[in-house]
Amino acid sequence: MKIHDEISFFERVYAIVEMIPRGRVTTYGAIAACLGSKGASRMVGWAMNSSHKADPTLPAHRVVNRTGVLTGKHHFGSPGMMQQLLENEGILVIDDQVQNFSDVFWDPCP
């Protein structure tokens, strides 16, 4: 996947997040790697932290850390909202961690 360099990094992150299928999750690192910036997971996290203001319809709840932990949950208004959104899509979350992570993981650039 090639997204034009003229688009800001955050916009490129959001373009990938928009493609995450319902009932699947991806990681900050997978998005960074897909954008050709393998070491930029933290920057992807910053983009996700700003995503609610940039585009409230973005499925930001589908982005988790490399082990499936809901590290961004505090950006969803209430502590349980991110989990609820994932569970509404059929993803099992226990103790803030996606279960069967390898089964629901979606690689944006396979």
Backbone as CSV, one residue per row, in Angstrom:
resi,resn,N_x,N_y,N_z,CA_x,CA_y,CA_z,C_x,C_y,C_z
1,MET,0.837,-1.175,0.000,0.000,0.000,0.000,0.883,1.239,0.000
2,LYS,0.648,2.124,-0.926,1.383,3.381,-0.996,0.399,4.524,-0.824
3,ILE,0.671,5.362,0.143,-0.137,6.554,0.332,0.789,7.731,0.080
4,HIS,0.327,8.711,-0.664,1.165,9.814,-1.107,1.868,10.529,0.027
5,ASP,3.135,10.885,-0.192,3.946,11.557,0.811,3.432,12.948,1.160
6,GLU,2.630,13.558,0.287,2.131,14.902,0.556,1.137,14.909,1.714
7,ILE,0.554,13.780,2.004,-0.424,13.666,3.078,0.343,13.562,4.402
8,SER,-0.148,14.233,5.441,0.538,14.202,6.729,0.580,12.782,7.294
9,PHE,1.527,12.556,8.173,1.662,11.239,8.805,0.361,10.851,9.495
10,PHE,-0.236,11.763,10.258,-1.479,11.463,10.960,-2.575,11.073,9.970
11,GLU,-2.692,11.789,8.864,-3.710,11.465,7.860,-3.462,10.097,7.248
12,ARG,-2.201,9.739,7.066,-1.869,8.416,6.530,-2.243,7.330,7.535
13,VAL,-2.010,7.613,8.818,-2.429,6.667,9.858,-3.938,6.481,9.802
14,TYR,-4.665,7.593,9.744,-6.133,7.527,9.726,-6.647,6.771,8.497
15,ALA,-5.972,6.911,7.367,-6.389,6.195,6.154,-6.293,4.685,6.367
16,ILE,-5.269,4.240,7.074,-5.138,2.810,7.364,-6.194,2.370,8.378
17,VAL,-6.377,3.170,9.420,-7.354,2.811,10.458,-8.749,2.668,9.858
18,GLU,-9.082,3.499,8.911,-10.391,3.404,8.243,-10.594,2.057,7.554
19,MET,-9.509,1.397,7.187,-9.592,0.125,6.461,-9.664,-1.099,7.369
20,ILE,-9.447,-0.932,8.679,-9.469,-2.094,9.571,-10.879,-2.688,9.547
21,PRO,-10.979,-3.954,9.194,-12.306,-4.569,9.112,-12.989,-4.668,10.479
22,ARG,-14.286,-4.576,10.465,-15.093,-4.769,11.675,-14.760,-6.146,12.255
23,GLY,-14.593,-6.220,13.563,-14.292,-7.489,14.211,-12.828,-7.873,14.173
24,ARG,-11.979,-6.948,13.754,-10.529,-7.184,13.691,-9.811,-6.035,14.381
25,VAL,-8.563,-6.252,14.778,-7.732,-5.207,15.373,-6.368,-5.205,14.718
26,THR,-5.682,-4.091,14.828,-4.289,-4.008,14.397,-3.529,-3.272,15.487
27,THR,-2.236,-3.109,15.273,-1.390,-2.502,16.302,-0.758,-1.211,15.798
28,TYR,-0.297,-0.427,16.763,0.425,0.799,16.442,1.634,0.464,15.574
29,GLY,2.346,-0.593,15.944,3.543,-0.992,15.215,3.258,-1.469,13.803
30,ALA,2.166,-2.201,13.618,1.814,-2.684,12.280,1.479,-1.515,11.362
31,ILE,0.797,-0.517,11.913,0.484,0.673,11.114,1.767,1.413,10.759
32,ALA,2.649,1.593,11.739,3.922,2.287,11.489,4.729,1.554,10.427
33,ALA,4.827,0.246,10.531,5.584,-0.542,9.554,4.972,-0.408,8.167
34,CYS,3.667,-0.422,8.093,2.984,-0.295,6.810,3.282,1.050,6.155
35,LEU,3.470,2.058,6.980,3.777,3.393,6.459,5.265,3.583,6.178
36,GLY,6.049,2.519,6.357,7.479,2.605,6.093,8.250,3.285,7.210
37,SER,7.651,3.359,8.390,8.271,4.003,9.549,8.226,3.042,10.725
38,LYS,8.910,1.917,10.581,8.813,0.832,11.553,9.008,1.270,12.999
39,GLY,9.853,2.233,13.255,10.113,2.671,14.620,9.178,3.754,15.122
40,ALA,8.112,4.027,14.413,7.240,5.165,14.743,5.937,4.762,15.431
41,SER,5.955,3.664,16.171,4.741,3.224,16.865,4.197,4.306,17.786
42,ARG,5.090,4.976,18.487,4.657,6.024,19.416,3.980,7.171,18.665
43,MET,4.506,7.502,17.492,3.894,8.563,16.698,2.499,8.137,16.218
44,VAL,2.337,6.869,15.896,1.015,6.356,15.544,0.087,6.509,16.748
45,GLY,0.614,6.243,17.939,-0.165,6.429,19.159,-0.606,7.872,19.327
46,TRP,0.269,8.808,19.038,-0.094,10.234,19.126,-1.200,10.556,18.131
47,ALA,-1.080,9.985,16.939,-2.128,10.197,15.933,-3.459,9.656,16.441
48,MET,-3.419,8.478,17.052,-4.646,7.884,17.557,-5.220,8.710,18.709
49,ASN,-4.353,9.281,19.543,-4.828,10.128,20.639,-5.570,11.347,20.112
50,SER,-5.178,11.823,18.945,-5.810,12.996,18.332,-6.972,12.636,17.415
51,SER,-7.163,11.370,17.164,-8.136,10.943,16.160,-9.574,11.307,16.501
52,HIS,-9.898,11.350,17.768,-11.285,11.645,18.156,-11.672,13.071,17.773
53,LYS,-10.688,13.961,17.769,-10.951,15.347,17.351,-10.904,15.463,15.828
54,ALA,-9.993,14.727,15.206,-9.827,14.801,13.757,-11.003,14.168,13.018
55,ASP,-11.444,13.003,13.498,-12.543,12.290,12.844,-13.207,11.370,13.861
56,PRO,-14.270,11.825,14.498,-14.935,11.021,15.525,-15.495,9.689,15.011
57,THR,-15.635,9.533,13.698,-16.170,8.284,13.157,-15.084,7.237,12.903
58,LEU,-13.830,7.609,13.059,-12.714,6.692,12.831,-12.786,5.533,13.827
59,PRO,-12.620,4.294,13.379,-12.698,3.156,14.298,-11.408,2.989,15.110
60,ALA,-11.084,4.006,15.886,-9.846,4.029,16.671,-9.785,2.897,17.691
61,HIS,-10.940,2.390,18.089,-10.974,1.304,19.073,-10.333,0.028,18.539
62,ARG,-10.125,-0.056,17.259,-9.541,-1.256,16.653,-8.011,-1.240,16.655
63,VAL,-7.409,-0.229,17.269,-5.944,-0.143,17.333,-5.507,-0.382,18.775
64,VAL,-4.684,-1.414,18.963,-4.231,-1.828,20.289,-2.705,-1.953,20.283
65,ASN,-2.128,-2.252,21.438,-0.672,-2.402,21.454,-0.260,-3.770,20.910
66,ARG,1.019,-4.028,20.863,1.552,-5.225,20.188,1.128,-6.548,20.815
67,THR,0.614,-6.505,22.046,0.149,-7.736,22.683,-1.371,-7.763,22.838
68,GLY,-2.051,-6.773,22.248,-3.504,-6.743,22.297,-4.094,-6.001,23.479
69,VAL,-3.253,-5.275,24.200,-3.737,-4.526,25.360,-4.354,-3.205,24.905
70,LEU,-5.447,-2.814,25.548,-6.174,-1.589,25.210,-5.490,-0.375,25.847
71,THR,-4.302,-0.060,25.385,-3.526,1.019,25.995,-4.125,2.400,25.745
72,GLY,-4.960,2.548,24.743,-5.554,3.846,24.444,-6.937,4.046,25.035
73,LYS,-7.350,3.171,25.918,-8.731,3.184,26.411,-9.126,4.479,27.109
74,HIS,-8.176,5.182,27.689,-8.498,6.424,28.400,-8.871,7.571,27.466
75,HIS,-8.756,7.373,26.168,-9.120,8.400,25.185,-10.543,8.224,24.653
76,PHE,-11.314,7.340,25.268,-12.650,7.032,24.758,-13.795,7.549,25.634
77,GLY,-13.536,8.526,26.452,-14.594,9.135,27.254,-14.857,8.434,28.566
78,SER,-15.032,7.127,28.528,-15.196,6.352,29.760,-14.256,5.153,29.684
79,PRO,-13.790,4.676,30.836,-12.793,3.593,30.849,-13.217,2.315,30.126
80,GLY,-14.511,2.027,30.083,-14.955,0.789,29.449,-15.424,0.923,28.020
81,MET,-15.401,2.138,27.462,-15.958,2.358,26.123,-15.200,1.614,25.028
82,MET,-13.877,1.640,25.052,-13.095,0.959,24.009,-13.413,-0.542,24.023
83,GLN,-13.447,-1.125,25.213,-13.781,-2.544,25.331,-15.187,-2.807,24.811
84,GLN,-16.131,-1.955,25.167,-17.517,-2.149,24.724,-17.617,-2.104,23.199
85,LEU,-16.919,-1.152,22.585,-16.938,-1.044,21.121,-16.375,-2.303,20.474
86,LEU,-15.291,-2.837,21.029,-14.702,-4.068,20.490,-15.649,-5.255,20.701
87,GLU,-16.221,-5.342,21.882,-17.137,-6.449,22.157,-18.380,-6.375,21.283
88,ASN,-18.822,-5.165,20.945,-19.957,-5.012,20.030,-19.656,-5.605,18.657
89,GLU,-18.366,-5.740,18.340,-17.944,-6.311,17.059,-17.567,-7.783,17.192
90,GLY,-17.786,-8.355,18.369,-17.518,-9.774,18.567,-16.129,-10.096,19.068
91,ILE,-15.363,-9.095,19.467,-14.010,-9.319,19.972,-14.077,-9.472,21.489
92,LEU,-13.540,-10.560,21.988,-13.533,-10.832,23.422,-12.362,-10.096,24.068
93,VAL,-12.657,-9.332,25.126,-11.638,-8.592,25.863,-11.764,-8.972,27.330
94,ILE,-10.661,-9.404,27.919,-10.612,-9.730,29.346,-9.435,-8.991,29.955
95,ASP,-9.697,-8.298,31.060,-8.655,-7.524,31.752,-7.906,-6.601,30.793
96,ASP,-8.663,-5.884,29.992,-8.116,-4.905,29.040,-7.210,-5.509,27.968
97,GLN,-7.380,-6.790,27.681,-6.563,-7.430,26.646,-7.446,-8.244,25.704
98,VAL,-7.219,-8.041,24.401,-7.934,-8.793,23.370,-7.537,-10.259,23.481
99,GLN,-8.541,-11.112,23.554,-8.313,-12.559,23.599,-8.234,-13.081,22.162
100,ASN,-7.585,-14.201,21.974,-7.390,-14.771,20.631,-6.816,-13.718,19.691
101,PHE,-5.852,-12.977,20.206,-5.282,-11.846,19.484,-4.805,-12.228,18.084
102,SER,-4.107,-13.348,17.958,-3.592,-13.737,16.633,-4.718,-14.033,15.645
103,ASP,-5.868,-14.454,16.149,-7.008,-14.748,15.269,-7.706,-13.489,14.764
104,VAL,-7.688,-12.417,15.552,-8.403,-11.195,15.165,-7.453,-10.104,14.666
105,PHE,-6.144,-10.378,14.706,-5.173,-9.390,14.237,-5.303,-9.213,12.721
106,TRP,-5.294,-7.960,12.284,-5.337,-7.621,10.872,-4.063,-6.878,10.511
107,ASP,-3.336,-7.399,9.527,-2.086,-6.785,9.080,-2.409,-5.836,7.923
108,PRO,-2.186,-4.537,8.118,-2.529,-3.574,7.060,-1.679,-3.719,5.800
109,CYS,-0.529,-4.326,5.917,0.353,-4.524,4.749,0.923,-5.927,4.779
110,PRO,0.089,-6.917,4.463,0.552,-8.320,4.545,1.661,-8.627,3.558
